[in-house]
């Protein structure tokens, strides 16, 4: 067992999300308070003998006190992902009790990480552990998937559109820059422009997120910001999404100027819109998890775990950090649903029956892996001796 935080040098890179870099700059001890837990059942073994499970223990802010009514757990993290973390351990324990090879011939790693939520996307939790070699031939990231396994994961770029203008008193609203009207217009324009997939193909949906200018009714707020999250399924799609946002923002600013320049209350805002608006990237350039080898699909099928439907979009999680790792199969698998179980929202819940079913499938998966390892060892030809007869 190891509980520890990564060194700043392992975290602070060009592609590390800006909120993480700012948090470390503001408080050099920030990372020391973000430890991750690494558990290992069995001796340290080569990758081909190892299964790794990853589950995150951090949650988004908010929520109500936890509760259990005998059949349902309620509270922030119930389904995403503290409930699955407990069920995961139960499944590993059941497998080890039923099959002595698990923990003897098969090593099980459990990464219980920080920094999956809040925009960090594993850069100070999962990524350092993966880069230190704590991975297996099979890697399972525990997220709500309805007990179907999802062998891909999107990454996401996060953009902030900022307006930096001048305030005005409500009696002379045209004297200042109205960031509320400008950003509200841009939010609608970008939602419409970025919603369709580039080239007409399937794509994850853009998330038009936080918009803030101010709280007063008797003031024109000249400053504000709009946040957007752009999921993508490949590096090429990510670069295309960034370009599309930059173009759409320019088009939106030109359209705003054309529409509002003739209105005295907004003429100054329209005239200066391009000058006072800027685009900043809080997160970009992260990898996405793509297609996985066929042997993993067959292994999951033998364990009785159904695949995620090919026509349903993937979602973003720490599994992206296994992208490009050789001789591995990575998938996302867990109980419940991000939307139906209200992950990140008030009333988040998970049913005991779903956790028990997840634990049973984890046990079955480890058993299937142990059987697969035994079969691969049996099929491997015996080593041929190169020693000459009669030599001492």
C-alpha positions as CSV (number, residue, x, y, z in Angstrom):
1,X,0.0,0.0,0.0
2,X,1.2,3.5,-0.8
3,X,-0.5,6.8,0.1
4,X,1.2,9.8,-1.4
5,X,1.1,12.9,-3.5
6,X,3.1,13.5,-6.7
7,X,6.0,15.8,-7.0
8,X,5.3,19.2,-8.6
9,X,7.7,18.3,-11.5
10,X,5.4,15.3,-12.4
11,X,2.4,17.5,-12.6
12,X,3.2,21.0,-13.9
13,X,3.4,20.7,-17.6
14,X,2.2,22.7,-20.6
15,X,-0.9,20.5,-21.0
16,X,-1.8,20.6,-17.3
17,X,-5.1,22.4,-16.9
18,X,-4.7,26.0,-15.9
19,X,-6.7,25.7,-12.7
20,X,-4.2,23.1,-11.4
21,X,-1.2,25.2,-12.3
22,X,-2.8,28.3,-10.6
23,X,-3.7,26.3,-7.5
24,X,0.0,25.2,-7.1
25,X,1.3,28.7,-7.8
26,X,-1.0,30.2,-5.2
27,X,-0.3,27.5,-2.6
28,X,2.9,25.4,-3.0
29,X,1.6,22.9,-0.5
30,X,-1.6,22.2,-2.6
31,X,-0.3,18.9,-4.1
32,X,0.7,17.6,-0.7
33,X,-3.0,17.7,0.3
34,X,-4.1,15.7,-2.8
35,X,-2.7,12.2,-2.2
36,X,-3.8,9.1,-4.1
37,X,-3.8,5.6,-2.7
38,X,-2.2,2.6,-4.4
39,X,-3.2,-0.9,-3.2
40,X,-1.7,-4.1,-4.4
41,X,-2.9,-7.7,-3.9
42,X,0.0,-10.1,-4.5
43,X,3.6,-9.5,-5.4
44,X,4.8,-7.1,-7.9
45,X,4.6,-8.9,-11.3
46,X,5.0,-8.1,-15.0
47,X,2.2,-6.3,-16.7
48,X,0.9,-9.4,-18.4
49,X,0.1,-10.9,-15.0
50,X,-1.5,-7.7,-13.6
51,X,-5.0,-6.2,-13.5
52,X,-5.4,-2.6,-12.6
53,X,-8.6,-0.9,-11.3
54,X,-8.8,2.9,-11.0
55,X,-11.5,4.7,-9.0
56,X,-11.6,8.3,-7.9
57,X,-12.5,9.4,-4.4
58,X,-12.9,13.1,-5.1
59,X,-16.4,14.6,-5.8
60,X,-17.7,17.8,-7.1
61,X,-18.8,20.4,-4.5
62,X,-22.2,20.4,-2.9
63,X,-24.6,17.7,-1.9
64,X,-26.6,16.7,1.1
65,X,-25.8,14.5,4.1
66,X,-25.3,10.8,3.1
67,X,-28.1,8.4,3.8
68,X,-29.0,4.8,3.3
69,X,-32.6,3.5,3.5
70,X,-31.8,-0.2,3.3
71,X,-31.9,-0.4,-0.5
72,X,-30.5,3.0,-1.8
73,X,-27.5,5.1,-0.9
74,X,-27.9,8.8,-1.3
75,X,-25.2,11.6,-1.2
76,X,-22.6,13.2,-3.3
77,X,-20.2,10.5,-4.6
78,X,-22.7,7.7,-4.1
79,X,-22.5,6.7,-7.8
80,X,-19.5,8.8,-8.9
81,X,-17.6,7.1,-7.5
82,X,-17.2,6.3,-3.8
83,X,-20.0,3.7,-3.9
84,X,-18.3,1.8,-6.8
85,X,-15.0,2.1,-4.9
86,X,-16.4,0.0,-2.0
87,X,-18.1,-2.4,-4.4
88,X,-14.9,-2.8,-6.3
89,X,-13.0,-3.9,-3.1
90,X,-15.8,-6.3,-2.3
91,X,-15.5,-7.9,-5.8
92,X,-11.7,-8.2,-5.5
93,X,-12.1,-9.9,-2.1
94,X,-14.7,-12.3,-3.4
95,X,-12.5,-13.3,-6.4
96,X,-9.4,-13.8,-4.2
97,X,-11.4,-16.0,-1.8
98,X,-12.9,-18.1,-4.6
99,X,-9.7,-18.4,-6.7
100,X,-6.4,-18.7,-4.9
101,X,-4.6,-17.8,-8.2
102,X,-5.8,-14.2,-7.7
103,X,-3.2,-12.6,-5.5
104,X,-0.8,-15.5,-6.2
105,X,-0.4,-15.7,-10.0
106,X,-2.5,-12.6,-10.8
107,X,-1.6,-9.3,-9.2
108,X,-4.3,-6.8,-8.6
109,X,-3.6,-3.1,-8.4
110,X,-6.2,-0.5,-7.2
111,X,-5.6,3.1,-7.8
112,X,-7.9,5.2,-5.6
113,X,-7.1,8.7,-6.9
114,X,-7.7,12.3,-6.3
115,X,-8.0,15.0,-9.0
116,X,-10.5,13.3,-11.4
117,X,-13.2,16.0,-10.8
118,X,-12.9,19.8,-10.9
119,X,-11.2,20.0,-14.2
120,X,-7.9,18.4,-13.1
121,X,-8.7,15.3,-15.2
122,X,-6.2,13.1,-13.5
123,X,-3.1,15.2,-14.0
124,X,-2.1,14.9,-10.3
125,X,-3.8,11.6,-9.6
126,X,-4.0,9.0,-12.3
127,X,-1.3,10.3,-14.8
128,X,1.6,10.2,-12.3
129,X,0.6,6.7,-11.3
130,X,0.4,5.5,-14.8
131,X,3.7,7.1,-15.8
132,X,5.3,5.3,-12.8
133,X,4.3,2.0,-14.4
134,X,1.3,1.1,-12.1
135,X,-0.7,-0.4,-14.9
136,X,-1.8,-3.9,-15.9
137,X,-2.5,-5.9,-19.1
138,X,-6.2,-5.2,-18.2
139,X,-7.1,-1.7,-16.9
140,X,-10.6,-0.9,-15.7
141,X,-11.7,2.6,-14.8
142,X,-14.7,2.6,-12.5
143,X,-17.3,5.1,-13.7
144,X,-21.1,4.8,-14.1
145,X,-21.8,2.8,-17.3
146,X,-24.9,0.8,-16.5
147,X,-22.8,-2.3,-16.0
148,X,-21.7,-2.2,-19.6
149,X,-18.0,-1.7,-20.5
150,X,-16.9,1.3,-22.5
151,X,-13.5,0.8,-24.2
152,X,-12.9,4.4,-25.1
153,X,-13.0,7.8,-23.4
154,X,-13.1,11.3,-24.7
155,X,-10.9,14.1,-23.5
156,X,-12.0,17.7,-23.2
157,X,-10.8,21.2,-23.9
158,X,-12.1,24.0,-21.7
159,X,-12.3,27.5,-23.1
160,X,-13.1,30.8,-21.3
161,X,-14.4,33.7,-23.3
162,X,-13.7,36.9,-21.3
163,X,-15.1,40.4,-21.8
164,X,-13.0,43.2,-20.3
165,X,-14.9,46.4,-20.8
166,X,-16.0,49.4,-18.7
167,X,-19.0,49.5,-16.3
168,X,-21.7,52.1,-16.5
169,X,-24.4,53.4,-14.2
170,X,-28.0,52.2,-14.9
171,X,-29.1,55.8,-15.7
172,X,-26.6,55.9,-18.6
173,X,-26.3,52.3,-19.8
174,X,-25.0,53.2,-23.2
175,X,-21.9,54.8,-21.7
176,X,-20.3,51.5,-20.8
177,X,-19.8,48.0,-22.3
178,X,-22.6,45.6,-21.6
179,X,-20.8,42.3,-21.0
180,X,-24.1,40.6,-20.1
181,X,-25.7,41.3,-23.5
182,X,-22.5,40.5,-25.3
183,X,-21.8,37.2,-23.6
184,X,-25.4,36.2,-23.6
185,X,-25.4,36.6,-27.4
186,X,-22.2,34.7,-27.8
187,X,-23.4,31.9,-25.6
188,X,-26.4,31.3,-27.9
189,X,-24.3,31.8,-31.1
190,X,-21.6,29.3,-30.0
191,X,-24.2,26.8,-28.8
192,X,-25.8,26.8,-32.3
193,X,-22.5,26.9,-34.2
194,X,-20.7,24.2,-32.3
195,X,-23.6,21.8,-31.7
196,X,-23.4,20.1,-35.1
197,X,-20.4,17.7,-35.6
198,X,-17.7,18.8,-37.9
199,X,-18.1,17.1,-41.3
200,X,-21.5,15.7,-40.3
201,X,-20.1,12.8,-38.3
202,X,-21.0,11.9,-34.7
203,X,-19.4,14.0,-32.0
204,X,-19.8,14.6,-28.3
205,X,-21.9,17.6,-27.4
206,X,-20.4,20.9,-26.5
207,X,-21.2,22.0,-23.0
208,X,-22.0,25.7,-22.8
209,X,-21.4,26.3,-19.1
210,X,-20.9,29.0,-16.6
211,X,-21.8,32.6,-17.6
212,X,-21.1,35.4,-15.1
213,X,-21.1,39.1,-15.3
214,X,-22.5,40.4,-12.0
215,X,-25.3,40.5,-9.5
216,X,-26.5,44.1,-9.4
217,X,-29.7,45.4,-11.1
218,X,-28.7,49.0,-11.2
219,X,-25.4,48.7,-13.0
220,X,-24.2,47.8,-16.5
221,X,-21.5,45.2,-15.9
222,X,-18.6,45.7,-18.3
223,X,-16.7,42.5,-17.4
224,X,-17.6,38.9,-17.4
225,X,-16.8,35.4,-18.7
226,X,-18.3,32.4,-20.4
227,X,-17.0,28.8,-20.0
228,X,-17.3,26.1,-22.6
229,X,-16.2,22.4,-22.5
230,X,-15.4,20.7,-25.8
231,X,-15.2,16.9,-25.6
232,X,-13.4,15.1,-28.4
233,X,-12.6,11.5,-29.3
234,X,-9.2,11.9,-30.8
235,X,-6.3,14.4,-30.9
236,X,-7.3,15.4,-34.4
237,X,-10.9,16.0,-33.3
238,X,-9.6,18.1,-30.4
239,X,-7.6,20.3,-32.7
240,X,-10.6,20.7,-35.0
241,X,-12.8,21.6,-32.1
242,X,-10.4,24.3,-30.9
243,X,-10.2,25.8,-34.5
244,X,-14.0,25.6,-34.8
245,X,-14.5,27.6,-31.5
246,X,-12.0,30.2,-32.6
247,X,-13.8,30.7,-35.9
248,X,-17.3,30.7,-34.4
249,X,-16.2,33.3,-31.8
250,X,-15.0,35.6,-34.5
251,X,-18.2,35.1,-36.5
252,X,-20.3,35.7,-33.4
253,X,-18.5,39.0,-32.6
254,X,-19.0,40.2,-36.2
255,X,-22.7,39.3,-36.0
256,X,-23.1,41.0,-32.7
257,X,-21.5,44.2,-34.0
258,X,-23.7,44.2,-37.1
259,X,-26.9,43.6,-35.1
260,X,-26.3,46.0,-32.2
261,X,-24.3,48.9,-33.7
262,X,-27.5,50.7,-34.6
263,X,-28.9,50.6,-31.1
264,X,-27.7,53.6,-29.0
265,X,-27.8,51.6,-25.7
266,X,-25.3,49.0,-27.1
267,X,-23.5,50.9,-29.8
268,X,-20.3,51.2,-27.8
269,X,-20.3,47.6,-26.9
270,X,-20.9,46.7,-30.5
271,X,-18.1,48.9,-31.7
272,X,-15.6,47.6,-29.2
273,X,-16.7,44.0,-29.1
274,X,-13.7,42.4,-30.8
275,X,-11.3,44.6,-28.8
276,X,-12.6,43.8,-25.4
277,X,-13.3,40.0,-25.9
278,X,-10.6,37.4,-25.7
279,X,-10.4,33.6,-25.8
280,X,-8.4,31.7,-23.1
281,X,-7.8,28.0,-22.9
282,X,-8.0,26.5,-19.4
283,X,-7.4,23.0,-20.7
284,X,-6.3,21.7,-24.1
285,X,-4.1,19.1,-25.8
286,X,-5.0,16.1,-23.6
287,X,-5.1,12.6,-25.1
288,X,-8.2,10.6,-25.8
289,X,-8.6,6.8,-25.4
290,X,-9.3,5.2,-28.7
291,X,-9.9,1.7,-30.1
292,X,-8.7,-1.2,-27.9
293,X,-7.5,-4.7,-29.0
294,X,-9.9,-7.5,-29.7
295,X,-8.6,-9.8,-27.0
296,X,-10.0,-7.5,-24.3
297,X,-13.5,-7.6,-25.9
298,X,-13.4,-11.4,-25.8
299,X,-12.2,-11.4,-22.2
300,X,-15.0,-9.1,-21.0
301,X,-17.5,-11.2,-22.9
302,X,-16.4,-14.3,-21.2
303,X,-16.9,-12.5,-17.8
304,X,-20.5,-11.8,-18.8
305,X,-20.0,-8.1,-19.2
306,X,-21.8,-6.5,-22.2
307,X,-20.2,-3.8,-24.3
308,X,-21.3,-0.2,-24.4
309,X,-23.4,0.4,-27.6
310,X,-21.2,1.5,-30.4
311,X,-23.7,4.3,-31.4
312,X,-23.8,5.9,-27.9
313,X,-21.2,8.6,-27.3
314,X,-18.4,8.1,-24.8
315,X,-17.6,10.5,-21.9
316,X,-14.5,12.0,-20.3
317,X,-12.6,10.3,-17.5
318,X,-9.1,9.4,-16.3
319,X,-9.0,6.4,-18.7
320,X,-7.5,8.9,-21.3
321,X,-4.1,8.4,-19.6
322,X,-3.8,4.8,-20.9
323,X,-4.0,6.0,-24.5
324,X,-1.2,4.6,-26.5
325,X,0.1,2.3,-23.7
326,X,1.4,-0.9,-25.4
327,X,0.2,-4.4,-24.5
328,X,-2.8,-3.3,-22.6
329,X,-6.6,-3.2,-22.8
330,X,-8.4,-0.4,-21.1
331,X,-12.1,0.0,-20.5
332,X,-14.6,2.0,-18.4
333,X,-17.0,0.0,-16.3
334,X,-19.3,0.6,-13.3
335,X,-22.8,0.6,-11.9
336,X,-25.5,3.2,-12.4
337,X,-25.7,6.1,-14.8
338,X,-24.2,9.5,-14.8
339,X,-27.6,11.1,-15.7
340,X,-30.2,8.8,-14.3
341,X,-28.4,8.5,-10.9
342,X,-27.9,12.3,-10.8
343,X,-24.1,12.4,-10.6
344,X,-22.8,15.8,-9.7
345,X,-26.3,16.9,-8.6
346,X,-28.5,17.1,-5.6
347,X,-30.1,13.7,-4.9
348,X,-27.2,11.6,-6.3
349,X,-27.8,8.0,-5.5
350,X,-26.9,4.4,-6.2
351,X,-28.9,1.3,-5.4
352,X,-27.4,-1.5,-3.3
353,X,-28.5,-4.1,-5.9
354,X,-26.4,-2.3,-8.5
355,X,-23.3,-2.2,-6.3
356,X,-23.7,-5.9,-5.5
357,X,-24.1,-6.7,-9.3
358,X,-20.9,-4.6,-10.0
359,X,-19.0,-6.5,-7.3
360,X,-20.1,-9.8,-8.8
361,X,-18.9,-8.8,-12.3
362,X,-15.6,-7.6,-10.9
363,X,-15.1,-11.0,-9.4
364,X,-16.1,-12.7,-12.6
365,X,-13.7,-10.5,-14.6
366,X,-10.8,-11.4,-12.4
367,X,-11.6,-15.0,-12.6
368,X,-11.8,-14.8,-16.4
369,X,-8.4,-13.0,-16.4
370,X,-6.8,-15.7,-14.3
371,X,-8.2,-18.4,-16.6
372,X,-6.9,-16.6,-19.6
373,X,-3.5,-16.2,-18.0
374,X,-3.4,-20.0,-17.3
375,X,-4.4,-20.8,-20.9
376,X,-1.8,-18.4,-22.3
377,X,0.9,-20.0,-20.2
378,X,-0.2,-23.5,-21.3
379,X,0.0,-22.5,-25.0
380,X,3.4,-21.0,-24.6
381,X,6.1,-23.4,-26.0
382,X,8.6,-24.7,-23.5
383,X,12.1,-23.0,-23.6
384,X,14.6,-24.8,-25.8
385,X,17.9,-25.5,-24.2
386,X,21.0,-24.3,-26.1
387,X,23.5,-26.1,-23.9
388,X,25.6,-28.7,-25.8
389,X,25.5,-32.3,-24.6
390,X,28.5,-33.3,-22.5
391,X,29.4,-29.8,-21.3
392,X,29.9,-29.3,-17.7
